[in-house]
Amino acid sequence: MNLFYRWTSTTATCFMVELRWLSRKEAMGWTILHLIFCLTLQMDEQNNDQLKTKTDKSCKVHRTTDMDKNKPAYCVTDVPPWYLCIFLAVQHYLTAFSGIISIPLILSEGLCLQHDSLTQSLLINNIFFVSGICTVMQVIFGVRLPILQGGTFALVTPAMAVLSTPQWKCPAWTQNATLVNTSSPVFIEEWQTRMRVLQGSIMVASVLQILVGFSGFIGFLMRFIGPLTIAPTVSLLGLSLYTSAGDKAGSHWGISAMTTALIILFSQYLRLNPLPVPAYSKTKKLHTSKFYVFQIMPILLGLAISWLVCHLLTVFDVLPSDPAHYGYLARTDVKGDVVSEASWFRLPYPGQWGTPTVNLAAVVGLLAGIICSMAESVGDYHACARLAGAPPPPKHAISRGIGIEGIGCLLAGAFGTGNGTTSFSENVAALGITKVGSRAVILLSGLFMILLGMLGKIGAIFTTIPTPVTGGMFLIMFGVIAAAGISNLQFTDMNSSRNIFVFGFSVFSALAIPDWITRNPEFLETGVKEVDQVLRVLLTTHMFVGGSLGFFLDNTIPGTKQERGLQAWDKAPLEDSLSSEEVYDLPFGITSCLQNQSWVGYIPFCPWKRPTCTLSPGELPQSRGNKCSTRF
C-alpha cells in the first residue's frame, strides 16, 4: 500500500507540473514520458533492494570474489517479484523503442509518406504490436531465452533499394506538402501499392527462414558463415543509411548537434554517475537512493530534452514559420493535429492495406537481409545464454528460434509493417547491465508492446518528434550499428594480411559498386525487365555486395579456423551456468510427453533425450535393434 501511495503521489505531481507549461497538443506525449520516468525512479529502489538481498540458490553461485559481479542475480527460469518484473519490462521497452520507431520513419520516405504523419503513426503501432507477439512466441515456444524481438535493419536496406528503383520511385508531387492530400484516394493508393509489394515479398522471403530453422539446416549453414562474413554485412547496414541520417540532421544542424551531444553525454560520460533520488523503505525509512538514469535511458533523455527545446523555440517563434525557410522542420507544430486525430484504440490486423503482392526483385533482395538476420540472431542466442546464466543453446533450440523468427517475419509482412522481426542485440546487452536474465521479464515486455501497439495515440506521439531531433538520433544509432558489425573482427586474427584483405575489399567494393550502379542505371539493361530489377536491387544493396564478397573470399582463400575466428566464435559457457539443458525444453509438459517417442529424435527442432538402456553381457552399444543404437 505504501509503495502504491508513493507511485500515485509522484506521478500525480509530475502530471500537474507538465500541464502548467505545455500546450494541450504537446501535453500527452510529455506526460506519458514523464510518468514512465517517475515510475522508474520509484521502482529502481525496489530493484536495488532485491538485487542486494536475493540469495544465490537459483543461479547456484557463491558471490565471494570480484568476478562474481558479472553473474546474473536472476537466471532464465527465475521469476522476480511482480513489481521488479514491471520495472525491468518497461526498461527493456525503452531500450528497444528508439530502434523500433526508427524503422517506420525511414521506410516512410520510400513509401511516399513523408507528409502523412497519421499513417506513420499507424506503422509504428503495427511494428510494436507484431514485435510484442513475436517476443511472446519466442520466449514460450522459440529459443526460450530472455531475448526481445523487434524490427530489423537488415530488411530496411533492401526494402529502400527496391523502393528507389524507377518503377517504385515516389512521384514528385508526393514530396511537396502543399500538393499532398492524405485523404485522397490517389495518394492512398500510391503508398499502399508500395506497401503491398513489401508485404508480399517479405512473406515469401520469410518462408526461407522458416524452412532453414525448422529443418535444422541452420546448423549446416553456420559452418560457412564466420566473423568475416558478418562484419562487413552488419557494418554496411549502418554505413548505407548515411543519406537518411544526413537529410534529417541537415534540416537543422544546430538541433541535430544538440541531440547528438546530449545522447553522447548521457550514454558515455555520465552513464556511471547515479542521481540521488528520494526513496522510502521499511528498513531505511526516508533516504536517498542511487538511480543510474543515464545508463538506462540515454536516448530517451536526449530526445526528450531536444524535443522540449524545439517546443520552446516554437512557442516563442524563434524557429521560422515559413515552410520554405531553413529550420522549419524543427518546429513541433509541423505535424498538425496528428495526436488529436489518432484514435485511442486500434487493433492491427493482417491485410489492412489490401491484398499483398509479390515482386521478384524485392524477394531476392530481402532474402539477403533474411540470411544476414539469421546469422546475427544465432550470435545473439549464444550471447544471451552467457549473460542469463544458461548453458549454450542446443541445436534444437536454435532451430526453433530461427523458425519462430521466420514466422515473426511472416506475421510482420501480413500485418503490413513493411519490415520483419529479429532478435534485438541492444536488449541482450541490457541483460549484462541489469544482471536479470529472467525470461518472465521479457515475456511481460512483449505483452507491454502488444498493449502499446493497440493504443493509437502512442504511435501518433512518436511521429511528432521534430525531424532534426530524429536525425541526431540516427547519427548515433547508425554509427553504433556500423561499429557493432566491425566488432565481430575481434574473434579473428587481424594481424593476418588475409583477413585485412577480405574485410577491406568487401567493405570498399560494397560502397563503390552500388554508388556506380545508381549513377549509371542504363548499364543494367539486359532486355528482360525482371532480370534488370533483380540485378539492380542486389547490386545497389550494400550489405548484399559486401556480405557476398566476404562469404566467398573467406571460404575460398586458405586460412586456419583460428585465423578466420571460427574457433573463438562460440565462447565457452560460464562455469556457474545452469548445467542442464532443460531450460530449452518445450513448455506445458510437451517435452515430457514426447521424450519417450523414438520418432521425435528425427525432428530437428524438438528436444529429445535418448532413453536409458541396459546392455546384456557381450552386447555392443551399436548392436542393431537395441535402444543404445546411434540415430542419424
N, C-alpha and C positions, 0 to 999 in steps of 0.2 A: 504493500500500500504506500509506504514511504517513497519507494522507487517511482511508482506511478505518479505520485504527487509532484516529485521533482521534475519528471518529464513534462507533466502538464503545465506547471508553472513556468518552466524555462521556455518551452515552445510558445506559450501564450505571450510571454514578454517579447520574444523575438518577432512574433506576428505583429504586435502593436507597433514596435519600433519601425518595422519595414513600411507599414501603411502610412506612417507620418510623412514620408518624403517621396514615396513612389506614386506615380500615376496609376490609375486603375488598370490600364493595359499592361503595365510592367509589373504590377504587384504580384500577380500569380506566380510568375517564374521565380522572382527573387524570394518570395515567401517560402516556396517549396524547397529551394536550395538552402535557405537559412534554417528551415525546420529540420532538414536532414543533418545539417551541421550541428545544430543544438542537440539533436538526438544522439549524434555520435559522441559529443562531449560527455553526456551522461553515461553512455554505455561503456566508454573506454575505462572508466573507473572500475566497473564490474569486470571488464576484460583483464585488467591488471591484477585484481584480486584473485581471479580464477587461475590465471597463469602462475601465480605465486604459490597458491595453496593446493593445486591439483597434485595428486600422488602419481607415482610412476608405474602403477600396476598394469595399465593398459598398454603402454609402449614398452614395458619391461626394461626400463633404463634406470641407471643409478646416476644422478647428476652430481658427481663429486669432482669433476675436472672442468677446466675451461672449455674443452672441446664439446662438452655436453650441452653448451648453449645453443648449438646448431641442431639439436634433436627436437622433434616435434613434441608439443605438450599434449596434443590430441592426435591420435593416429586415425587411419582411414575408417575403422569401424566404431570409433568412439563418438558419442553424441554429447556435445557441450550443453550446458543449461540453455533453456529456450531464449533467454534474453541475450546471451552471448551469441547464439546462433543468428538472431535477428541483426545484431550489430555487424557481425562478420559477413552476413549475406549482403547487407547494404554496402559494406566496404568493397566486396567483390564487384557489385554492380557499378559502383563509382569508378573502380579501376578499369572496367571494360567499356564504360559508357562513351568515352571520347573516341575510342577506336570504332565502336559500333555506329555512332551517329556520323562519323566521317564518311562512311561508305555511301549512304544515300546522297549526301551533299556533293560528293564527287560525281556520282552517276547522274545527278540531275543536269549536269552540263551536257552530257551526251544524249540525254533523253529530252532535251529542249525544255527543261523545267526550271531554268534559272529564275524566272519571274512568276512562278506558281508555288508560293510558299505553302499553301494549304495541301497541295499534293505531296510536296516534300515531307510534310509532317505525317502524312499517311504512310509514306515509305519508311519513315523512322519507326512508326508504330508497328508496321509489318515485321521489320527486321528484329525488333525487340521481342515481339510475340513468338516468332519462329525460333529465335535463339533460346528463349526460355523453354520451349517444347523440346528442342534438341538437347539442351542441358539435362533436362529430366530424363530423357530417353538414354543418354549416355551414362548417367550415374546409375540408373536402375538396371538397364539391360546391356549397355555397351561395355567399355573397358572397366567400368565400376570404380574409377579413381576420381578424386575430387578435382575434376577438370572442367572448366566452364567452356561452353560453346558460343561462338559469335560469328559475325560476318568475316569473310576472308578477303584480304587484299590480293591474294593470288588470283582471284577471278576478276578483280577490278581492272587490271591492266589489259587482259584480252578483251574484256567487255568494252572498254574505251577504244581499243583498236578496231573492234567491229563497228562501233557507232561513229567512228571517224572516217570510215570508208565513204566513197562518193555516193553510194546507194542510200546510206543511212545518215549522212551528214545533215544537221539541222538547217532548215531554211533560214534565210537572212532575217525574215520578219519575226521569227521567234526570239531573236537576240535583242529586239527593241521592245522595251517595256511598254511603250505607248501604243504599240501595234498588237500586243498580246491581250486577248480576251480569254481568261482562263475558263470561262463557262461556255465558250464557243464550241460547237461540235467538231469544227475543223481542227481547232487546237487540241481538243481531247483525243481525237483520232490520230493526230500527228504523234503525240508522245506514247499513246497506248499501243500503237503499231510497233514501236521500237521495244517497248516493254514486253510485248507478247513474244517477240523474237528472242529476247534474252531468256524469258521464262522457258519456252520450249527447248532452247538449246542447252540451258543449264540442266533441265530434267533429263535430256538424252545423255549428256556428258556424265551425269551422276550415276547412270546405270553402270558405267565402267568402275566407279569406286565401290558400288555395291557388290559387283561381281568379284573384284580384286579382294575385297575384305572378306566376304563370307565364303569364298572359295579357298582361302588360305594362301593365295598367290602373293600376298603382300610380303610374306617371309622370303620367298624366292626373289622378288623384285628388289628388296632392300640389300641383297648381296652385291648389287651393282651400283647402288646409289650411296655415295660417300660424301664427306665434307666438301670435296672439290666439285661436286655437283650441286649441293645445297647452297654453298657460299655464294657463287655468282647468281644463282636463281633468286634467292631471298634478297640479297643486297640490291639487285636490279629492280625489285618491287618498289623499294623506296626511291631509288635514283630516277626511275622512269616517271615518277609523279611530280617532278620538279616544276613542270609547267603549271599544273593546277595550283600548287603551293605559291608559286611566284605571282600568278594572276590575282589570287585572292589577297595575298600580302601587299601587292602593289596598289590595291585600291586605297590604301592609306598606310604608308610605310611607318609613320610615327606610331599609330595604334598597334600595328603588327609587331614592331620592335618592342613596344612596351609589353605586349602579351608574351612574346618570346622571352624577354628578360625576366619577367615575373615567374614564368614556369621554370626557367633555369635557376633562378634564385631559390625558389621553394624546393625543387627536386634535388638540387646538387649542393648548394651552400648551406641551406637551413634544414635539411632533411633529418639530421641527427640532433636538432635543437628542439626540445619539447617546450610547449607553452604551459605555464601553471594555470590550472583552472580550478575553481571552487568545486568541491565534491563532499559527499557525506556518506558515511558507512556506520554500521552499528559499533564496530570496533574502534575506528579512528575519529568518529563524530565528524564535526565540520573541519575540513582541512583542504589543502591544495594537492592536486594530482598532476602528474606529468602526462601531457597528451601530445603525441607526435603527429600533429595535424599536417605538417608539411610533407611528411613521408607518406601519409595515407592518401591524400588527395591534392597533389601539387597542380595538376592540370585543371581540376575543377576550380581551385582557388584563383589560378591565373586567369581563367575565363571569366569568373565572376567579377573580379576586380576590374578587368578591362571592360567588361560589359557595363559595369557601373559608371566608369569614366565616360564611356560613349553616351550613356544616358544623360549624364550631367552636361556634357558638351552639346547634346541635342536640346535639352531644356533651355539652356542659355544661348542657343543659336550661334554657338561658336563654329559648328560644322556647317558647310554650305547646304542650303535647301534646294538648290537647283541641281537636278539630276545630271546635267552636263558638266558640272564642276567637279574637280578632283576632291575626293574625300567625302562625297555624298553618301557612299555606301557604308560609311562608319556611323551613320545616324541609326538610332534604334527605332525610328518610326517608318523606316523604308518598307517594311513588310506589311504595313497597313494593319488591318484588324484580323490577322490570321488567328490569334488566340481566341477572340470572341466568336469567330466564325466556326472554329473547330467544335465538334461535338464532344460531350463529356464522355460518352461510352460508345465504343465502336468495336465490333468483333470481326477481325480479319477472316477471310475465307478463301479457299482455292478458287482460281479463275475469276477473281473480282475485276480484272482488267479485260476479260474476254478469253476466248479460246487460244491457248498458246500455239505458236507456230515454230517451225524449225528452220534454221539456216545452216547449211553445211559448213561454211567458213567459220561461223560462230561456234559450232560444235567442236571443230578441230582445235580452234584457239583455246576454248575453255577446257578441253582435255589436258592441254599443257598445264593450265592452272590447277586442275584437279590432281595431277601427278605430283606437282610441287607441294600442294596442300597435304597429300598423304604422307610424303616423306617427312615434312615438318611435324606432322602430328605424331608419328612414331617416336621422334626425338622428344616431343613433349610428354609422351606417356612415360618414358624412362625417367625423365627429369622429375615429373610429378610423383612417381613412385618413390624416388630417393627422398624427396622433401617431405612426403607424407608418412615415411616410416614403413613402407610396404616393400615386399620383395619385387624384383624385376618382373614386369608383366609377362606372363607366358604367351605362347603363340596364339592360343585360342582367344585370350582377352584382347590382344592386338587386332586379330582378325575381326572380332565383334566390334571393337571400337571404330575401325575403318569402315566396316559395313554400316554401322549406325550413322557415321558421318555422311556416308553416301545417301542414306535415307533422309538425313537432315538437308542435304543439298537438293534432293528431290522435293521435299516439302517447301524449301525456300523458293524454288522455282515455281511450284504450284501456287504458292501464296502471293507471288509477284513482288518479291523483294529486289529483284534484279541482281541477286548475289547468292552465294551459298553459305555454308557454315563450316567451321573448323575449330580446333582447339585453340584457346587464347593463351599464348605464351606469357602475356603480362600477368595473368591471374595465377599461372604456375609459379612465377617469381614471387607473387604475393604470399604464397604458402610459406616461403622461406622467411618472410618478414614477420608474419603473424604467428608462426610456429603451430598453426592449427591445420591439420591435414584431414579433418573430418569431412566425409562426403555428404553428411547431413547438411552442412553449411552450404555447399554448392547446390544441393537439391533445393534448399529454401531460396537460394539466389535465383535459380531457374523459375521457381513459382513466382517470385517477385517480378521478374522480367515479363512473364506472361501477363500478370496483372497490369503492369505499366503499359504493355503493348495494347491493352484494351481501353486505356484512357486517352482519348483523342487529344485533349488539351496538353498533355505532357509532351507529345511529339511536336505540337504547334509551338510550345515554348522554346524548344531547342532550335527551331528554324528562325527565330527572331535574333539569334546571335549575329551581331554585325559581321559583314564579310571579312574585313581586315583582322578581326579577332580570330576568326576561323583560320585565316591564312597564317597568323602567328603560331597557332597550334599545329598546323600542318608542317611548318618548318621544323618543329621539334619532333613530331611523330614520324615523319617520313625519314628524317635523318637517323632516328633510333632504329627504324626498320632496316635501313641500309647497313648500319653498324652491327645489328644483330646477325645479319647474314654473314658479314665478314668475320664475326667472332667464331664461326664454325671452323675457321682455319686453325684455331688453337689446337685442334686434335691432330693436325698434320705437321710434318716437318717442313717449316717454311724456310729453312736453310737450304732446302733442296731446290736446285735450279729447275728441275722438272715441275714441281708444284708451283713455283713462281710463274713459269711459262703458262701452265694450264689456266691458272686463275687470271693472270693479266691479260692473256689473249682472249679468253672467254668474255671478260667484262668489257674490254675495249671494243671488241667486234660487236658486242650486243648494243653498244651505244652508237657505233658508226653505221652499221648496216641499216637499222630501222630509220635513222635520220636520212640516209641517202635515198632509201626507197620512198620515203614520204615526200622528198623534194623531186623525185623522178618517177611518178606513178606510171608513166607510159612504158617504162621498162618491162613491167609485168603484164604484158598483153599477149597472151597465148592464142587468143581467138575463142577460147572457151570461158564463158563468163564465170561459171562456178569455180574453175581452176584458178582463175585470176583472183577471185575473192579469197580463196583458201590461202594462196601464196602471199597475198598482201597482208592478211591478218597475221599469219605466222611470222613473216619477216619483219613486221612492224611491232611485234610483241617482244620487248627487250628480254624478258625473262625466258622466253622460249629459245631465242637465239643463244643467250648466254648459258642456259641450262643444258641445251643440246650439245653445244661445243664442249662444255665442261664434262658432261657424261661421256661423250665419245672419246675425248682425249684421255680422261682419267682411266678408262677401261681398255685403252689400246696402247698407250705409252707404257713401257715396262717400269714397274715400281713395286716395292715391297708393300705389304699390308700396313706395316708400321709407318712407312713413309707416307702412304696415302691417308693415314688416320683411321683406318678401318678397325684396328685393334683397340684404339682409345675411344672409339665412337660410343661404345657401351661401357660406361664406368662400372666398377664393382659396386654392389649394393652396400649400404651401411651395415656395419657389424651388428647393430642393435635393431635392424629392421625385423619386421614380423617374418618368421621363418616359414610359415605356412602360406600356400597359395590359395587357401580357402577364401581370402578376401576377394578373389576374382570369380568365385562361383556365382552361378545364376541365382536370382532371388526367389523367394516364395517356395523354397524347397524343391525347385525344379532340378537342381543338380542331384539331390538325394534320390529323386525318382528315376533319374536316367543313369546313374553311375553303375548300376548292375546290368545295364543293357549293353551287350557286346557291340552292337552296330553303332553306338554313339562314338566309339573310338575312331570311326572313319569320317566323322563330321568335324571339319577344321575349327569351327567356332564354338564347339561345345566342350566344356571341361569334362574330363573322364579319367577316373582313377582305375588302373588295372586291378582287378580282384586279386586278393592274396591267394596263393596256391601252395600246395604241399606236394613235393616231388616224392615219388616212390623210390626205393633204393635202386640205384643204377639208371634212373630216368634222367635224361638230359633236359635242360631248360627249353631247348629248341625242338623237343620232340613234337611231332605232328599230332595235333588234337588236344594237347594239354593246355591249360589256361595260362601257362607262362610263355607261350609262344609269342614272338615279336610280331606285331602287326605293322604293315607298311601302307 
